[in-house]
Amino acid sequence: MIPLAAFFLGLLVGSFLNVCIYRLPRDESVIRPRSRCPHCGRPIRWYDNVPVMSFLLLAGRCRDCGAAISFVYPVVELAAGGLFAAVAAQFGPTLAAAKYAVFVSMMLALAFADLAERILPDEITLGGAAAGVVSSVILPLESGLASVFLQLAGWQAPARIASVAESLLGAAVSAGMLWAVGEIYYRFRFREGMGFGDVKMMALIGSFLGLRQAFMTVLVGSILGAALGLIFILLFRKGLMYQLPFGTFLAFAAILLVVT
């Protein structure tokens, strides 16, 4: 029953994520005004705003103007529901489940925002990085490289202190690594190959998962980007210079590491 309850909670969170995905890249408030049709601007009635169900009942059309509603809305809602259920099944009713539910929600929002707008909003990346550090106090990360450094310095730090150090190290090193890769690419090719939003996103991932998992995220994300990106370019004939949304692949990789 817990995964089922988590699924329905995820549907509601997914509805809010859709608001974030649409509004944050446009620097709009996610609180006001109420949800509106992007075509006619009319407020959406509460009974037309039920996750997934309203999309099906309206046959994917606005009740007022008849304009098509993007299929991305139910996809995000169902994805959030499925991820919440997967997290609940893996961690049960625990603080870990709450932490990773928040994390996968942010990854989902960033994945679709980058895919649609090529923007990774600071409200999520930087705010999420701070949340990751705070969460490392409440739910300590596994011992990692930070603990080794502390021991070499002769300090047997308490678990929570070592966890915060691991979170900060994961954020700083993983973000710095991605920044260095982008900088090297720019020096050799004289064109931007890595947006700074990706760097800030890695700070978020590193703060939540720690350094080792952050490295794995970059590795898996790069593999996904190379394989799926090449397929996309060939199918849609975008050309090899087409700039892929790397943040989307990083988000999917981080989600995979959490739920598998």
C-alpha positions in Angstrom: 0.0 0.0 0.0 2.9 2.4 0.7 4.2 2.4 -2.9 0.6 2.9 -4.2 0.1 5.9 -1.8 3.5 7.2 -2.9 2.4 6.9 -6.6 -0.7 9.1 -6.0 1.4 11.6 -4.1 3.9 11.6 -7.0 1.1 12.4 -9.4 0.3 15.6 -7.4 4.0 16.5 -7.1 4.3 15.9 -10.9 1.5 18.4 -11.5 3.5 21.0 -9.5 6.7 20.1 -11.4 4.9 20.9 -14.7 4.3 24.4 -13.3 8.0 24.7 -12.4 9.2 23.4 -15.8 7.1 25.9 -17.7 7.5 29.0 -15.4 11.0 28.9 -13.9 12.8 29.2 -17.2 10.6 32.2 -17.9 11.4 33.8 -14.5 7.7 33.5 -13.5 6.3 32.8 -10.1 5.3 29.2 -9.5 2.7 30.4 -6.9 0.8 33.2 -8.7 -1.2 33.5 -10.9 -3.2 30.3 -11.0 -2.5 27.7 -13.7 -3.7 29.1 -17.1 -3.9 27.8 -20.6 -0.8 29.1 -22.4 -2.9 29.7 -25.6 -6.0 31.6 -24.5 -4.8 32.6 -21.0 -7.9 31.5 -19.2 -7.5 30.0 -15.7 -7.8 26.3 -15.5 -10.7 25.1 -13.4 -9.8 22.8 -10.5 -11.6 19.9 -12.0 -9.6 20.3 -15.2 -6.4 20.2 -13.2 -6.5 16.6 -11.9 -3.2 14.9 -12.8 -3.5 12.6 -15.9 -7.3 12.1 -15.5 -8.1 15.6 -16.7 -5.9 15.3 -19.7 -7.7 12.1 -20.7 -11.2 13.4 -20.1 -10.4 16.6 -22.1 -8.9 14.5 -24.9 -5.7 16.6 -24.6 -7.6 19.9 -25.4 -8.2 23.1 -23.5 -11.9 23.3 -22.5 -12.2 26.9 -23.5 -10.2 27.4 -26.7 -9.7 23.8 -27.8 -5.9 24.2 -28.2 -3.9 21.1 -27.8 -2.4 20.4 -24.3 1.2 19.2 -24.5 1.5 15.4 -23.8 4.5 16.3 -21.6 2.1 17.2 -18.8 0.8 13.7 -18.2 4.2 12.2 -18.9 5.8 14.2 -16.1 3.0 13.4 -13.7 3.2 9.7 -14.5 7.0 9.7 -14.3 6.8 11.4 -10.9 4.2 8.9 -9.7 6.3 6.0 -10.8 9.5 7.3 -9.3 7.8 8.0 -6.0 6.5 4.5 -5.9 9.9 3.1 -6.8 11.6 5.1 -4.0 8.9 4.0 -1.5 9.3 0.4 -2.5 13.1 0.6 -2.1 13.4 2.7 1.1 10.0 2.2 2.8 8.4 5.0 5.0 11.8 6.5 6.0 13.7 9.7 5.9 15.7 8.3 3.1 12.6 7.9 1.0 11.6 11.5 1.7 15.1 12.7 0.8 15.3 10.8 -2.5 11.7 11.7 -3.4 12.7 15.3 -3.2 15.9 14.6 -5.2 14.2 12.7 -8.1 11.6 15.4 -8.2 14.3 18.0 -8.8 16.0 15.8 -11.4 12.7 15.3 -13.3 12.1 19.1 -13.4 15.6 19.8 -14.6 15.5 17.0 -17.2 12.4 18.4 -18.9 13.3 22.1 -18.4 16.7 21.5 -20.1 15.0 19.4 -22.8 12.4 22.0 -23.6 14.2 25.3 -23.0 17.9 24.5 -22.6 17.7 26.1 -19.2 18.5 24.7 -15.8 16.9 27.1 -13.3 19.0 28.4 -10.4 16.1 28.0 -8.1 16.4 24.2 -8.5 20.2 23.8 -9.0 21.5 26.2 -6.3 18.5 25.8 -4.0 18.8 22.0 -4.4 22.6 22.1 -3.7 21.9 23.9 -0.4 19.1 21.4 0.4 21.5 18.5 -0.2 24.0 19.8 2.3 21.2 20.2 4.9 20.0 16.7 4.2 23.5 15.3 4.8 23.1 16.5 8.5 19.7 14.9 8.9 20.5 11.7 7.0 24.3 11.1 6.9 26.0 10.0 3.7 28.1 6.9 3.5 31.8 7.4 4.4 33.8 8.6 1.4 36.8 10.5 0.4 36.1 13.3 2.8 36.3 10.9 5.7 39.7 9.7 4.4 41.0 13.3 4.3 39.7 14.0 7.8 41.4 10.8 9.1 44.7 11.7 7.4 44.5 15.1 9.1 44.3 13.3 12.4 40.6 14.0 13.1 38.1 11.3 13.8 35.1 13.4 12.9 31.6 12.6 14.1 29.4 10.9 11.5 27.3 14.1 10.8 30.4 16.3 10.4 32.0 13.8 8.0 28.7 13.6 6.1 28.5 17.4 5.6 32.2 17.3 4.5 31.3 14.5 2.0 28.4 16.5 0.7 30.4 19.7 0.3 33.3 17.8 -1.3 30.9 16.0 -3.7 29.3 19.3 -4.7 32.6 21.2 -5.1 34.6 18.5 -6.9 31.9 17.2 -9.3 31.0 20.8 -10.2 34.6 21.7 -10.6 35.3 18.7 -12.8 32.5 19.5 -15.2 33.6 23.2 -15.3 37.1 22.1 -16.2 35.9 19.8 -19.0 33.9 22.7 -20.4 36.8 25.1 -20.1 39.2 22.7 -21.8 36.7 22.2 -24.6 36.3 25.9 -25.1 40.1 26.5 -25.2 40.5 23.9 -27.9 37.3 24.4 -30.0 36.6 28.2 -29.2 33.0 27.4 -28.6 31.0 26.6 -25.5 30.6 22.9 -25.0 29.2 22.9 -21.4 26.7 25.4 -20.0 27.3 26.7 -16.5 23.8 25.4 -15.6 25.3 21.9 -15.9 28.0 22.8 -13.5 25.5 24.0 -10.9 23.4 20.9 -11.5 26.4 18.8 -10.6 26.8 20.7 -7.4 23.2 19.7 -6.6 23.9 16.0 -7.4 27.2 15.9 -5.5 25.6 17.5 -2.4 22.8 14.9 -2.3 24.7 11.7 -3.4 28.3 12.3 -2.4 31.4 12.3 -4.6 31.5 8.7 -5.7 27.9 8.7 -6.9 28.4 12.0 -8.6 31.3 10.6 -10.6 29.0 7.7 -11.6 26.3 10.1 -12.6 28.7 11.9 -15.0 29.9 8.5 -16.4 26.4 7.1 -16.9 25.1 10.5 -18.2 27.9 10.7 -20.7 27.2 7.2 -22.0 23.5 8.0 -22.3 24.2 11.3 -24.0 26.5 9.6 -26.5 24.2 6.7 -27.3 20.8 8.4 -27.3 22.1 11.7 -28.6 23.6 10.1 -31.7 20.3 8.2 -32.3 18.4 11.5 -32.0 20.8 13.4 -34.3 20.5 10.6 -37.0 16.8 10.3 -36.7 16.0 14.0 -36.9 19.0 14.9 -39.1 20.2 17.6 -36.7 23.9 17.5 -37.7 26.9 16.7 -35.6 27.2 20.2 -34.3 23.7 20.0 -32.6 24.0 20.9 -28.9 22.4 18.2 -26.8 20.7 18.9 -23.5 23.4 17.3 -21.3 21.5 18.2 -18.1 18.7 15.9 -19.2 21.1 13.0 -19.5 22.7 13.8 -16.1 19.2 13.9 -14.5 18.2 10.5 -16.0 21.6 9.0 -14.9 21.2 10.3 -11.3 17.6 9.0 -11.2 18.8 5.5 -12.3 21.5 5.5 -9.6 18.9 6.2 -6.9 16.1 3.8 -7.9 18.2 0.8 -9.1 
